[in-house]
Amino acid sequence: MEKVKRNRLHVGIVLLVTLTAGLFFFSYAPAIAGDRERDRIQGLVNSARVTLKEFIGNPDYAWFNANLDHAKGVLIFPRVLKGGFIFGGSGGTGVLLVKDEKTGKWGEPAYYTLGSLTFGFQIGGEATEIVMLAMTQRAIDSLLSSSFKLGGDVSIAAGPRGIGTKASMGFPSVTVDFYSFAKSKGLYAGLNLEGSVISVRDSLNRIYYGKDVTPADIIVRKDVRNIKSAEIRETLQCKC
């Protein structure tokens, strides 16, 4: 009888430990998933920094480097995928950083998507790195909305590219809201961002900062911080 009691006690302890471990696992699993998601989102900031450094260090983008200091904000899309036959489309996620006009320092990143649907003669596909300079206050104001269309709500032009642009590297006299610069790999007939839509990625901003935030909270009120954004802000600050 005593042996039976001991066996029942042992089984009870095993069941209790198993149940406790199971509860611990299920309560901890979302935390693991959350950490992985935050790492993935941080990876986008890291990739944006790599793209930015490639543009800064490339002599073909001399105009970009000369006018980066004049920009009010920088949108960086490290990977925009395009492709199609007759019908085509593109899409990618990136980050925006805005400069404080009083201090000259760059603020925390906010997440956005770039998407478009085009029709016409096009064949092939490519992965494109795109950096956009927000040159006007209207450009910044548009980024505070949930979404807007390039070429409709705001103006956009392809930024000069090539070493031959050195003679005209000064601040542009024509007022354009956004200048776009792109690096592409693969086969695709041109790059035209007119008609593309830029939208806020609220879900990514929420995960990155640990709470619900709007672009205004990040850009204007500066209510949130993430210490892991230090490297990309430093790269913009020193252009190195």
N, C-alpha and C positions, 0 to 999 in steps of 0.2 A: 504493500500500500504506500509505504514511504517512497519507494522507488517511482511509483506511478505519479505521486505528487511532484517529485523532483523533475520528472520528464515533462509534466504539464507546465511547471514553472519555467523550464528551459524553453519550451515551445512558445510560451507567453512572452518571454524576454525577446526571443528571436523575432516574433511578430511585431512587438513594440518597436524594436530597433529598425526593422524593415519599414514599418509604417512611418516612423520618424524620418528615416533617410529618404523615403519617397516624398514626403511632404517638403523636406528641405530641397530636394532636387527640383520639384515642380515650382517652388517659390524662387529658386535661384536661376532656373532656366531662362525666364524672361530677362533677368539681369545680364546673363551671358549673351543672349540675342541682342539686347540693347547695346552692350559693349561692342559687339561685332558691327552693328549698324553704325555706331558712332565712328568706329575705325574706318569703315568704308567711306563715310561722308568726309572724314578728315583726309582720306586718300585723294578725294577730289580737290581739296585745297592744296595738297602737296603737288598734285599733277598740274594744277593751275600755276603754281610757282615755277615748275619746270618749264612750262610753256612760256611764261613771262620772261624767264632768264634767256631762253632761246631767242626771243624777239629782241631783247635788250642787247645781246651779244652778237647780233647778226647785222653786218654792214649793209645788207639790202634794205634794212628798215631804219635807215638813218633819219628819215623824216619823223618816224614814230618816236625814236629816242630823243630827237630835238624838241618835240612838242609834248612829251609825256608830262613835263612839269606844268604845262598850261592846262592839262586836263583836270576836270572836276571829279571825274570818276573813271574807273577802268573795269570793264567786263571781260572776263577771261573764260573761254570755253575750250578746255583742253582736248576735247574729242567730240566733233560734230560729224555724224554719219550721214552721208548722202548716197543716193543711188536710185536707179530706175531706168525704164525704157519707155519713152513717150511721157508717161506720168513719172514724176519724181518727187522726192521729199527729203527733208533733212531734219535732224533733231539732235539735241545735246543739252547737257546740264553744265552750268558754270557758276562762277561767283563774281560778285560785284564788290569793289572796295571804293569808298568815296573819301576824298581828301578834305580835312577840316581847313577851311579858308583862313581861320584865325591862327592856328598853330602850324599849319603846313604838314601835319601828320596824317597818315592814312588810317582809316577806321577799320572796324571789324568786317569780315566778309558776310554777305547775304547771298542766298542761293536763288538762281533763276534758271529757267529753261528757254531754249531757242528752238522754234519749230517753224516749218514752212511746207507748203504744198505747191508744186509748180507744174506747168503743162507746156510742152514744147518738145523740140528735138533734143534729146539728151540720152546718153547711153553710158553705162559703166557705173562705177561707184568709187567713193573715196572717203577717207577719214581726214577731216580738216581741223586744224587748230585755229581758232578765231580769237582775236583780241580787239575790243572796241573801246575807243576813247570817247567818253562823254564830255563834250566841250562846253555845253551851255547849261544854264540853270533849268531850262525847259527839259533837257535830257534827264537831269536828276529828278525833276518833278515827275516825269513820266515813270521813272523807276520806282516811285512811291506808290503807284497804282498796282492793281492786281495783274493787269496785262495791258499791252499796247502794241500797235503795229508800226513797224519800221517803214518809213516812206509814206505813211498815212498820218499818224498822230505826231510823228517827229520826222525830221529829215536825216538822211544817212548818205554818206558818200564813201567810196573806196579810197583809203589812204594811199598817198604816193608810195611807190616801192621802187627800189633800185638805187645804186650808188649815184646815178645821174641826178637825183633829187637834191643833192647837197646845196645847189645854188638857190633853192627855194625852201630852205629848211626853217624859215622864220614862221612866226605865228600867223595862221591863215587869216586873210582879211575877210573872206567870205564866211558868213555865219552858217555853219552846219552843226546840227545837234550831235551827231555821231560820225566818227570816222572808223572804218573797219579795216582790219589787216588779217590776212589769212596765209597759212602754210598748208599745202595739200600734198597728199600722196595718193597715187592711183590715177585712173582715167575718168575725167568728168569735164563736160563742156562749160567751163566758167563758174563764177561764184557771184550771185546777186542776192543780197539780203533784203532788198525792197519787198515788202509784203510779208516778211517773216514776223512772227509774233513772239514777243518776250513776255514770259509769265513768271510770277513769284512761285518758288517752291516752299510753301509754308511748312510742309511736313519735314523737309530737311532742315529748315531753320529751327523748327521746334526741337528736333533731336540734337542738333549741334549746340544749342544754347540751353537745353534742358527745360524749356517752357515755351508757351505760345508767345510768339513775337511777330511784329509786323516789320516791314522794311523801315518804317519811320522810327520804330523802337531801336533798330540797329544803326540806321544812318543818321537820323536827326537827333533823337533824344539820347542815343548812345547808352541805352539802359542795360546792355548785356556785354559780356566779354568772354573770350575763350583764349586761354594762354597759348593754345596750340596754333593760333593764327599769327604768332609773332614773326615767324620766318618769312612769310609772304609779305607782310607789312614792311619788314626790314628791307626786303628785296626792292620793293617799290620806292622806299625812302632813299636808298643809296644808289638805285639803278645799277645793281651789281649782282 
